[in-house]
Amino acid sequence: MGLEVGEVSVRLDGLLLRFMDQMENLQEKRNLLNSLIEAGWFAMSKARYAMGNKCVSSLQYGHEMAPLVRLHTNALEKGEVQFRTERTEPKPVENSKEEPKEVEEIGPKEEGVRRRKTVNKKTDKEDPLEPKEMPDTKEKTEPDRMVKGQTSSQDPLKWFGILVPQSLKQAQSSFKQVIELAAEIATLQTQVEATREEFRTQLQSKQQLLQGREP
């Protein structure tokens, strides 16, 4: 009986030390999480000050969004759950070759407008022909293609323009670390709860053994 009580006491000491280490690690990660969130929002405010309040808002979000981070869970022993993040590289929804083509077509569009002015002078004398409607339809379809090319990219930085300030990139980097750190904190919290439950069961078994030794 004495050996059993001694073994349970040793287990309780080990669980208590493990619990204290886990709590210390959890507190450090929470402090790091809070500091990263503060740094991210501070960098975001600097970007809004540099680009303008309306240039960095939800109005610039893409029409089509795809998740760049996926969360995987794995159930372990003793009620522990492991959270793991998987990051994918941003890819365009449509063909990425359309974007440079559309940018290059900006020059020829202005030439087409100038040509239509010369054509109108000639058509003033010739009334039966009216070629004004054909270029107007092209002008309506080409901006739509430009919008599709702009919203096809899933990189959030490109939603706010091609040349973005360094503070906006710093904000993105901070929030990326926040996502990964949040998964680590969630995993560590499950470990803390599992250690606490195991400590309670061992403590109850020790109390039962001590009660059995009483005369």
Secondary structure, DSSP 8 states (H G I E B T S, - for coil): -HHHHHHHHHHHHHHHHHHHHHHHHHHHHHHHHHHHHHHHHHHHHHHHHHH-TTTSSGGGS-SS---SEEEEEEE-GGG-EEEEEEE-----SS-TTHHHHHHHTHHHHHHHHHHHHHHHHHHTT--S--TTHHHHHHHHHHHHHHHHHHHT---GGGGG-SS--HHHHHHHHHHHHHHHHHHHHHHHHHHHHHHHHHHHHHHHHHHHHHHHH--
